Amino acid sequence: QVQLVESGGGLVQPGGSLRLSCSASGIIFSLFDMGWYRQAPGKQRELVGTISSIGRINYADSLKGRFTISRDYAQKEVYLQMNSLKPEDTAVYYCNAKRTTWGNDYWGQGTQVTVSS
């Protein structure tokens, strides 16, 4: 059974930082591209960034410089370090695991991030 479990969300003041974690099980982690997406109220889910199975990283243009994605193959975890947070970063953040060649596309349940004073 595939599970992606996000953690680390919460309430933070503008300018603050948070680090999200996503723990993966039930997949061959080293073969999957991992990603973070977010969905704000009333908006469509959007890409935050991805890190491929071999560590190649891609970010949404608007988030470059503030957000950093990394992964730990031994722990089977992917991380999202978010700095200089803004109220517009408020959203539910979702972890994604994808292996296109196998047609596999999995999602976590999401973790809420609220940026507010």
C-alpha positions as MATLAB code, in Angstrom:
seq = 'QVQLVESGGGLVQPGGSLRLSCSASGIIFSLFDMGWYRQAPGKQRELVGTISSIGRINYADSLKGRFTISRDYAQKEVYLQMNSLKPEDTAVYYCNAKRTTWGNDYWGQGTQVTVSS';
ca = [
       0.000    0.000    0.000;
       1.407    3.340   -1.043;
       1.462    6.067    1.574;
       2.747    9.610    1.388;
       2.506   11.334    4.746;
       3.187   15.046    4.981;
       4.102   16.816    8.182;
       5.489   20.134    9.355;
       2.680   22.465    8.417;
       1.236   25.044   10.753;
       0.789   28.709   11.465;
       3.729   31.024   10.850;
       4.143   34.779   10.759;
       5.050   36.585    7.557;
       8.775   36.397    6.993;
       9.049   33.158    8.905;
      10.150   29.707    7.808;
       8.747   26.213    7.798;
      10.107   22.868    6.746;
       7.686   20.317    5.390;
       8.467   16.631    5.270;
       6.916   13.839    3.258;
       7.539   10.263    4.272;
       7.001    7.673    1.549;
       6.233    3.990    1.907;
       5.049    1.286   -0.448;
       7.074    2.569   -3.391;
      10.599    2.106   -4.658;
      11.492    5.615   -3.551;
      14.704    5.892   -5.542;
      12.813    5.359   -8.800;
      10.147    7.984   -8.267;
      10.114   11.652   -9.098;
       8.853   13.546   -6.069;
       7.107   16.857   -5.938;
       5.366   19.439   -3.840;
       2.165   21.121   -4.929;
      -0.138   23.518   -3.154;
      -3.752   24.555   -3.298;
      -5.023   27.791   -1.863;
      -8.737   28.308   -1.078;
     -10.695   28.864   -4.256;
      -7.705   28.185   -6.486;
      -6.426   25.285   -8.527;
      -3.621   23.085   -7.302;
      -0.294   24.437   -8.516;
       3.257   23.222   -8.751;
       5.706   24.257   -6.057;
       8.631   22.181   -7.249;
       9.851   18.738   -8.155;
      12.935   16.656   -7.582;
      13.542   13.800   -9.969;
      14.655   10.295   -9.095;
      18.216   11.364   -9.863;
      17.973   14.628   -7.969;
      17.235   17.096  -10.729;
      15.227   19.979   -9.270;
      12.637   22.240  -10.825;
      10.757   25.083   -9.157;
       7.804   27.227  -10.040;
       9.335   30.453  -11.304;
       7.528   32.556   -8.720;
       9.030   30.569   -5.835;
      12.655   30.350   -6.865;
      14.974   31.638   -4.173;
      12.583   31.188   -1.250;
      11.759   27.477   -1.407;
      14.179   24.552   -1.484;
      13.375   20.918   -2.220;
      15.569   18.040   -1.134;
      15.258   14.306   -0.661;
      16.809   11.648    1.529;
      16.953    8.306   -0.233;
      17.854    6.363    2.905;
      14.965    7.822    4.907;
      12.612    7.790    1.906;
      11.650   11.354    2.602;
      11.334   14.533    0.616;
      11.501   17.981    2.168;
      10.375   21.471    1.367;
      12.194   24.283    3.122;
      10.162   27.471    2.892;
      11.710   30.793    3.822;
      10.506   34.397    3.800;
       6.943   33.175    3.857;
       4.180   35.466    2.675;
       0.434   35.430    3.346;
      -0.089   34.350   -0.269;
       1.826   31.154    0.510;
      -1.121   30.069    2.631;
      -2.374   26.794    1.180;
      -2.625   23.077    1.658;
       0.679   21.582    0.559;
       0.649   18.175   -1.064;
       3.393   15.646   -1.655;
       3.410   13.780   -4.965;
       5.235   10.688   -6.160;
       5.288    9.949   -9.852;
       6.781    7.402  -12.165;
       5.408    8.192  -15.578;
       6.785    5.093  -17.278;
       4.759    2.923  -14.922;
       1.706    5.158  -14.947;
       2.024    5.689  -11.209;
       0.933    8.976   -9.653;
       0.360    9.159   -5.906;
      -0.659   11.962   -3.552;
      -0.466   12.589    0.141;
      -3.330   13.924    2.195;
      -1.850   17.399    2.447;
      -0.668   19.625    5.262;
      -2.008   23.087    5.969;
       0.352   26.052    5.931;
      -1.049   29.353    7.147;
       1.004   32.537    6.972;
      -0.570   35.230    9.082;
       0.241   37.742   11.747;
];
